[in-house]
């Protein structure tokens, strides 16, 4: 069993912030990115928090992520804006794009910001929570480097193109954050480090057989699309839309390089407070979630939760007890 540590959120934040400041980040941007990596870890998304931080810093060191760059506006038409991310840090670029989409929806009811030439946004749910906590519905997605096969193929023409949908609920949110692969590569890498087997089939081994072994799937590089051919089709459409709307690179273009950068992303915000039925929405959501929670579980160990609900408990536990981190991961970060 891999050795685990418990790191306080403050220690993690301070460590990340210091490392980014030493890489030439401006103070505010360094703090913002450090907060995003820390919060992702606090809320249990270690694959795009503490476990991903070293790779992010490596991309800064290699010049694929430009620490001092920020997005610039390319084109605007009513509630639609196209921005160039200028290869700035993906998390800070995405925060700015989400805020711009909310500003547009405050004016027009719905706003769309399409961002080209940006970098990995880490946990897409971050921006869903950002918008939903301020009362906006959020829909966002990104393309990626080719890392998933078209249905029936063995090479990699599709990205696992994460999709996020968030809705304000009570003082928090309902947040769906999902890759087009059954498991993200980060989740499989974490299971591999912890020497765990995945609970359901997640991809193919080098012999083309379905497997639950993360090491075998990472070796073949063939994750299983969600819903089989349906997930593959949705991945393609998300890539097409992000490319068209942003005027940026498609997965095919991104995949010409060995490193994933220059991504295309879309951020849509809807101000539901402008709707004619806005006063009834909180009660309607409560009714839907109440009915959903009344689902009959398949066994005594199963708890029915809505997307994002586990985050609330995980956040509370990790703030009290510290964030669980693989010792090997933290030791690598400290050496940075």
N, C-alpha and C positions, 0 to 999 in steps of 0.2 A: 504494500500500500504506500503510495507516495506521501511524503511528509508534508504536513500542512502547518501554516502559521496563521495567527490572527493579528491583523494590522488595523490600527484605528483609522477611521476616515480622515482625521486631521493629519496623521503621520503620512498617509498615502498622498493626500492633497499637497502637503508641503514638499514631499519628495518629488512628485511629478512637476510641481511648479518650479522648483530649483533646477531640475534637469532641463526643462524647456527654456528657462531664462538663460542658461548656459549655452543653448543652441541659437541664441539670437532673437528669440521671441520678445515682442514688446510685453511689458508687465501685464497689461489687461488681457491680451490675447493668451499669454502663457497661463494666467489664472483661469480664464474661461475653458481652455482645453484641459487643464488639470482637473477642473471641477467636473467636466463631462466624463473623463476617464474614471474619476473617483466615484461619481454618482452611479455610473453604469455598474461599477463593482459593488457599491452599497446595495443596489437593487437587484443583485444576483446575476447580472449579465457580464460575467467575468470574461467571457470570450471576446467581448468588445470593450472591455475595461482594462483591468490590470494585466490580463494575459496578452492583450494586443499592444500595450504601450511600447514595448521594446521594438516591435516592428514599425510602429509609427515613428519613433525616434530614428530608426535606421533609414527610413524613407526621407526624413529631414536631412540626415547626414549625407545621403546620396544625392540630394538636390531635387528629388521628385516631388517633395513637399516644400514649398517656398514659405519659410517661417514668417516673413514680413509682408507677404502679398495678401491682398483683400479683393473681394469681388467688385466689378465695375459694371454699370448698366450699359447694355448694348442697344436695346430697342424696347419701346413701350407702346402699347395700344390698349386703351381703356384699362380693364382689369388684368391684363396679361403683360408680364415683363420678361425679357430675356437678359440674363446676366452672364458675364465671363468670370469664372472663379479664379483665373490667373494662377492656377496651380497652388493656391493658398491652402492652409490646413483645412481638411474636410469638415471637421466638427465646427470650427468657427465660421466657415463659409455657410454651412447649413443653418446655423443659428441665425445669421443675418438674412438668409433667404426666407426662412420661416417667418421672421419678423416682418419682412417686406410683404409676404403673402397676406399676413394678418392685417397690415396697414391697408392693402388694396381691398380686402374684403370688408373692412370697416367703411370704406368709401363706396364700393360697388355691390356689396353683399357677398360676392365671391371673388377671390383673387388667385392668380396663378403666377408663380415665379418659376421659370425654367433656367437651370444653371448648367452651363457647359464648362469644360476645362477645369474641373474641380478634382478633389481627391476623396478617398473613402471617408464616409461620414460616421464611421464606427457603428454605434447602435442607432438604427433609424427611429426607434421608439422614443429616443430623447426629444425629437422635434415634435412628435405627436403629443407627448406630455407637455412640452413647452406651449403649444397652441391650445390644447384642451383645458389646461389650468386657467387660461385667460378667457375661456368661454367660446372658443372656436372649434368647429369640426376641422379635422386635418386629414388630408390624403396625400401621401408622398411616396416616391419610389426612386430607385437609382438603377442604372445598369452597372455591370462589372466586367472584368476581364472574362474571356471564355473559360468556363470551368464546369460546364454541364452539357450533356449531349442532347441533341434533338431526339425525339422518341424514335427508337429503332436504329439509331446511329451509335457509333463508338468513339467518334472524335468530339471535339469541344467547340461548338459553334454558338452556344447559349451561355449567358451569365446566370447566376442564381438570384439575380435581380430582386433584392428585398422590397417588399411593399408594406406600408404602414397606413393604418386607418385608426383615427382616434376621435372619441366623442366625449365631451364634458359629462361627468357623472358625479353628483353630489359635490364634494370638495376635491375630488380627484378625477379619474378618467377611466374609460374603457379603451384599451389600447391593444390593437392587433399589430404585431410586428413579426413578419414572417418572410423567410427566404423562399425562393421557388424550389429549392432542394429540400428533401425531407428533414435534413439537419444541415445547419450551416457548417462550413469548414472549421470555423472556430469551435463549435460544439464537438465536432469529431476529434479535433486536435486535443481538446480538454479531456475527452473520454480516453483518448490514447495515452495521455500523460498520467491519468489516474488508473490506467490499466482496467478500464471498464468495458463491458459489452453493451451496445445500444439495445434498448428494449424492443425496437421494431426494425425491420429491414430498412437500411439507409442507403444502399448502393450496391455496386457490383465489385467483385474481386477481379483479379487479372485473368481469371478463367471465364468471366462473364456470368458468374453465378451470384444470385442475390446474397447479401451478407449483412450481418449485424456487427461485424468486427471493424472498428474504426480504422485500425492499421491497414487492413486489407483494402478498404475503400479508398483511403488516402494514397495507398500504393498505386491503385489503378486510376485514381483521379476521376472516378465515375460515380458521383452521387445520384441518388434516385430522385427524379422530379416529384413534387407533391402531386397526387392525383394522376400519376403516370403521364400520359399524353396531354392531359389538361394542364398540368403544371408547366410542361415544356411549351405548350402553345401560349400560355399566359406570359411566360418569360419572354418569348419572342415579341409579343405585343407591347409589353412594358419597355423593352429595348427600342422598338420602333417609335413609340410615343415620346420617350425621353430624348431621342435623337432629333426627331422632327421639331418638337417644341423648343428645345434648347439651341438648336443649330450646332450641336456638338458632335462628339464622336459616338459611333455605335460600338457595340461589343466587338464587332469584326475589326474595327480600327484600333480599339484599345488593345486587342489581342495580338497586334503586330509587334508589340514590345514584350519584354520578359517581366516587366514590373507593372502592376496595376496603377495607372494614374490617368488623368485627363478624362474623368468620368462625366456622364450627363445625368442630371437629376431634376425632378419635378416636385414642387411644393404647392399644394392647393389648400386654401383656407376658405371656410364658409362661416359667415357670421349668422348663426341660427337665431340670434336675438332680433334679426330683421324679418323673420318669418311671421306670417299671420297667426300661426298657432304656437308661437314661442312660449306663451305662459303655461301651456299644457304639457310641454316637453319634459320637464323634470318628473312629473307624475307618470307620464307614459313610459319613460325609461325605467322608473322604479317598478312598474307593473311587469315590464318585459323581463327584467333581471330577477324579480321575485319568482316568476313562472319558470325561468331558466334554472334557478337554484332548486326548484322543486322536482327536477329530473330525478328519476330513480337510479341510484348508483349501481354499478354492476357487482360491487362487493363492499364489505365494511371498510376497506382501506381507501376507497375512492371518494374524493371530495369534488363536487362539481363547482368549478370556478369559471368566471368570465375572463376573457383576455385582459391581462394586466393585473388581475386581482392578487395573484401571488406576490407581486412586487411589493404590495403594502406590508405584508407580514415579513418578507425578506428584508426590506428596508429597516423595519423596526429591530429585528434580530441583529443585523449587522452593525447598526449604530450602537447597540448596547454591548455586543460581544466582540466587535471587531470583524473585519472582512476576512473570510477564509482565502488564503493565498498559498499556492504551491511554493514550498521553500525554494525550489530551483528557480522559479519565476522571479521571486522577490530578490534573490541573490544577484541575478542578472541585472535587474533594474538598479540596485544599489551601486553596482560597478559602473553605471553610466555617469 
